[in-house]
Amino acid sequence: MKVGVVGSGLGGLLSGVSLAKKGHEVTIFEKLGYFGGRFTNISYEGFELSTGALHMIPHGGNGPLAKMLRALGIKVEIVPSNPSGTYRINGRDYLHNEVPNLFSLKEKLQITKILAELRLGSGGDESYRAWLKKRVKNPLLFAIADSFCGWSLSLDSSGVPSREFIAITKNINKLGAAGIPKGGCKAVTGGLVKELERLGGEILYKTPVESITVDGGRVNGLSTKKTSYDFDVIISNIDPKQTIKLCGEENFSDSYVKSMANMKEANGIKISVACDKPMIGHTGVLLTPQTKRISGANEVTNADPTLAPKGMHLLMTHQKLLDGDVKKEAELGKEDLYELFPDFDRHCEILMVQTYKHGWPVNRVASGKHISPESPIKGLYYVGDAIKPEGWMETEGVAKGVEMMLNRFGR
Ligand SMILES: Cc1cc2nc3c(=O)[nH]c(=O)nc-3n(C[C@H](O)[C@H](O)[C@H](O)COP(=O)(O)OP(=O)(O)OC[C@H]3O[C@@H](n4cnc5c(N)ncnc54)[C@H](O)[C@@H]3O)c2cc1C
């Protein structure tokens, strides 16, 4: 079949390579001059910054993304985080299993019970914060929950359904924590592009898709500014709302258009910092429950020193962006850096502050909301981080969504 893919983000590339391997003729249309969307590198003053992701794969070498890459023959070395993370509390760093020691005996028992429920329970529609509030009272525990949700989902715990949070925790317990691909995000997306081209697929850069043609409830092609193309199937790696616009809203029911319009992005701010010494000193995440804005930070050069000039380190922070003045939020994030690292001025320099919102978010659809990869139009599928099945965060969700799309493809 002739397959057109709108967007060369991670979801578009995983889909393109998977389908090219099955013998389909794949053309990817990319609006920008580079591949990878929010999952590739930006080379800046010798540092490998990124267009989006913090160079981490949520379940490292054990998750669905790594599994799919292996199945497609893409060789990427993923360094497991060790330890998986630490928590900066009252100026000291604690391992996950040391944190309960900060609480009273009664609270320790409550924490043990919560951890058991996270392993065996199922949660519901109530938020994780509301769920937690029924079980504990200590504000530090809510702050810890918020720092985890802020780092990994760009939400606070009141924005995540407990069902989703528990499903995510179960996957972490089963598959382990994050890993860092050597070479950063671009090692993943660059590997996929090479394989796509080897299989005869192509990417047309600086070629935004302007419309998708629908005839009798089925897609049959798409148009760019200059050319119209015929396709049997179209995979959209962009926002489903945007896809609906490209097709024309009249091709969808009002209720479907409305339900998609209600899907909200998760937004955030990333600060990339050059350091002349290790500030975190390990390959995991530093979660920061007591800061004003920053949820956590990583230092990927502990796993792959080539992501910075020789002898230097790359530290990246992440903070969720709910409402409010973006500039002010970024300033509060910077203030956090000075509080977290008292010797920040002597050893660090901020390289870049990036804001992710309005069409270039952290997640196109916030975790906890689920969209089927199959659209109501025959031959039109969605992939990308708007299509994350329950329990799968970030790029693991993208890979799982692609897997679901492939299972339904051509049905
Ligand atoms: C600050 C930040 C930190 C993150 N950290 C991590 C992390 O550490 N680990 C992790 O797993 N995930 C992380 N993520 C999430 C991860 O980056 C995304 O989930 C993933 O990259 C999304 O991929 P996608 O398939 O949705 O494609 P996208 O990246 O959304 O790519 C879509 C592509 O479509 C193109 N496009 C748009 N419109 C058109 C059009 N009309 N025609 C043609 N092309 C078009 C765009 O230019 C883009 O290249 C982070 C994200 C951010 C922003």
The ligand as an SDF file (V2000), in Angstrom:
LIG
                    3D

 53 58  0  0  0  0  0  0  0  0999 V2000
   10.5860   19.4470   27.8080 C   0  0  0  0  0  0  0  0  0  0  0  0
   10.2510   18.0510   27.4160 C   0  0  0  0  0  0  0  0  0  0  0  0
   10.8530   16.9950   28.0740 C   0  0  0  0  0  0  0  0  0  0  0  0
   10.5410   15.6880   27.7150 C   0  0  0  0  0  0  0  0  0  0  0  0
   11.2580   14.6830   28.2640 N   0  0  0  0  0  0  0  0  0  0  0  0
   11.0600   13.4210   27.8400 C   0  0  0  0  0  0  0  0  0  0  0  0
   11.9290   12.3850   28.2420 C   0  0  0  0  0  0  0  0  0  0  0  0
   12.9430   12.6090   28.9020 O   0  0  0  0  0  0  0  0  0  0  0  0
   11.6270   11.1290   27.8630 N   0  0  0  0  0  0  0  0  0  0  0  0
   10.5620   10.8500   27.0620 C   0  0  0  0  0  0  0  0  0  0  0  0
   10.3250    9.6850   26.7910 O   0  0  0  0  0  0  0  0  0  0  0  0
    9.7630   11.8340   26.5950 N   0  0  0  0  0  0  0  0  0  0  0  0
   10.0010   13.1100   26.9420 C   0  0  0  0  0  0  0  0  0  0  0  0
    9.2510   14.1150   26.4340 N   0  0  0  0  0  0  0  0  0  0  0  0
    8.1380   13.7820   25.5370 C   0  0  0  0  0  0  0  0  0  0  0  0
    8.6240   13.4040   24.1260 C   0  0  0  0  0  0  0  0  0  0  0  0
    9.5360   14.3590   23.6640 O   0  0  0  0  0  0  0  0  0  0  0  0
    7.4180   13.3510   23.2060 C   0  0  0  0  0  0  0  0  0  0  0  0
    6.4270   12.5170   23.7840 O   0  0  0  0  0  0  0  0  0  0  0  0
    7.7270   12.7770   21.8270 C   0  0  0  0  0  0  0  0  0  0  0  0
    8.8950   13.3230   21.2950 O   0  0  0  0  0  0  0  0  0  0  0  0
    6.5220   13.0770   20.9380 C   0  0  0  0  0  0  0  0  0  0  0  0
    6.6700   12.4990   19.6780 O   0  0  0  0  0  0  0  0  0  0  0  0
    5.5060   12.5360   18.6150 P   0  0  0  0  0  0  0  0  0  0  0  0
    5.5180   11.2260   17.9080 O   0  0  0  0  0  0  0  0  0  0  0  0
    4.2230   12.9550   19.2350 O   0  0  0  0  0  0  0  0  0  0  0  0
    5.9690   13.6050   17.5310 O   0  0  0  0  0  0  0  0  0  0  0  0
    6.2780   15.1750   17.6000 P   0  0  0  0  0  0  0  0  0  0  0  0
    7.5520   15.3770   18.3060 O   0  0  0  0  0  0  0  0  0  0  0  0
    5.0950   15.9420   18.0220 O   0  0  0  0  0  0  0  0  0  0  0  0
    6.5470   15.4590   16.0500 O   0  0  0  0  0  0  0  0  0  0  0  0
    5.5410   15.8230   15.1460 C   0  0  0  0  0  0  0  0  0  0  0  0
    6.2090   16.3210   13.8700 C   0  0  0  0  0  0  0  0  0  0  0  0
    5.1850   16.7200   12.9550 O   0  0  0  0  0  0  0  0  0  0  0  0
    5.6150   17.8800   12.2700 C   0  0  0  0  0  0  0  0  0  0  0  0
    4.4140   18.5620   11.7330 N   0  0  0  0  0  0  0  0  0  0  0  0
    3.4950   19.2830   12.4140 C   0  0  0  0  0  0  0  0  0  0  0  0
    2.5300   19.7150   11.5730 N   0  0  0  0  0  0  0  0  0  0  0  0
    2.8480   19.2460   10.3410 C   0  0  0  0  0  0  0  0  0  0  0  0
    2.2330   19.3440    9.0550 C   0  0  0  0  0  0  0  0  0  0  0  0
    1.0880   20.0130    8.8560 N   0  0  0  0  0  0  0  0  0  0  0  0
    2.8470   18.7480    8.0040 N   0  0  0  0  0  0  0  0  0  0  0  0
    4.0100   18.0480    8.1700 C   0  0  0  0  0  0  0  0  0  0  0  0
    4.6280   17.9340    9.3630 N   0  0  0  0  0  0  0  0  0  0  0  0
    4.0450   18.5110   10.4340 C   0  0  0  0  0  0  0  0  0  0  0  0
    6.3520   18.6680   13.3370 C   0  0  0  0  0  0  0  0  0  0  0  0
    7.2280   19.6130   12.7570 O   0  0  0  0  0  0  0  0  0  0  0  0
    7.0880   17.5500   14.0690 C   0  0  0  0  0  0  0  0  0  0  0  0
    8.3610   17.3110   13.5250 O   0  0  0  0  0  0  0  0  0  0  0  0
    9.5620   15.4340   26.7230 C   0  0  0  0  0  0  0  0  0  0  0  0
    8.9720   16.4960   26.0500 C   0  0  0  0  0  0  0  0  0  0  0  0
    9.3320   17.7930   26.3600 C   0  0  0  0  0  0  0  0  0  0  0  0
    8.7580   18.9110   25.5600 C   0  0  0  0  0  0  0  0  0  0  0  0
  1  2  1  0
  2  3  1  0
  2 52  2  0
  3  4  2  0
  4  5  1  0
  4 50  1  0
  5  6  2  0
  6  7  1  0
  6 13  1  0
  7  8  2  0
  7  9  1  0
  9 10  1  0
 10 11  2  0
 10 12  1  0
 12 13  2  0
 13 14  1  0
 14 15  1  0
 14 50  1  0
 15 16  1  0
 16 17  1  0
 16 18  1  0
 18 19  1  0
 18 20  1  0
 20 21  1  0
 20 22  1  0
 22 23  1  0
 23 24  1  0
 24 25  2  0
 24 26  1  0
 24 27  1  0
 27 28  1  0
 28 29  2  0
 28 30  1  0
 28 31  1  0
 31 32  1  0
 32 33  1  0
 33 34  1  0
 33 48  1  0
 34 35  1  0
 35 36  1  0
 35 46  1  0
 36 37  1  0
 36 45  1  0
 37 38  2  0
 38 39  1  0
 39 40  1  0
 39 45  2  0
 40 41  1  0
 40 42  2  0
 42 43  1  0
 43 44  2  0
 44 45  1  0
 46 47  1  0
 46 48  1  0
 48 49  1  0
 50 51  2  0
 51 52  1  0
 52 53  1  0
M  END
$$$$
